[in-house]
Every structure is written in structure tokens, then in C-alpha cells.
Amino acid sequence: MTTPALKIRISFGSQVAMGPGKADLLEAIDACGSISAAAKQMKMSYRRAWELVDVMNKCFTEPLVHSSPGGAHGGGAHLTEFGRTILKSYRDLIVKSQLAAQAEITKISAALK
């Protein structure tokens, strides 16, 4: 049985500054240490992952991800402290929203096939 889920996206102008997929990507970058490895783990192209990181970095006042080019000496990417703060705030927002909306989610869930 499929469980209904509340999904929250934070829009900034015409862009989605943060959403569930972007938060998952940030966590994957944090775990893998690179955008390429995170993209592979999430089964998305490197280009798509890089575009998502670029949108996030441009939407916020500070970058969420810092990357260094690859080559002979490696490279990689990591979340900035600001990125960790934004990711935690987003995850906290999801938990609080789900708790606040639980009664309505239960009612809607009961009406779904």
C-alpha cells in the first residue's frame, strides 16, 4: 500500500530553491564527497546534479555546496556550514509540517484508493 506523503518545495522567484530531491542530493554530496558520485548514487546524470547545485547556490545568499575541479589531484565537493544549516532547517520544516498536518493527512489518506 502506498503511503501519502507531504512534499514541500521552497520557491524563490521562478526557481525551486529547496525541495525533497535537492535535499536528498545535498545529503548524497555530503556522504560521497563529490557531485559525480552523488549523481551516480541517485541515478541521475552529473549534468543534472550540477544544474541542481547551481540553482541552489544561486538562490541563497551563500553557497550550499563548494566544489573543486578534478584532475590529477582529485577534486570533490562538500556542503558548506551554511549548506548544512539550510539542509537541517529544511528537514526540520518537513517534520514540523507533517506533525501539524497529521489530522488532515489521516483524513485524506482514508479517502484514497
Secondary structure, 3 states (H helix, E strand, C coil): CCCCCCCCCEEECCEEEECHHHHHHHHHHHHHCCHHHHHHHCCCCHHHHHHHHHHHHHHCCCCCEEEECCCCCCCEEEECHHHHHHHHHHHHHHHHHHHHCHHHHHHHHHCCC
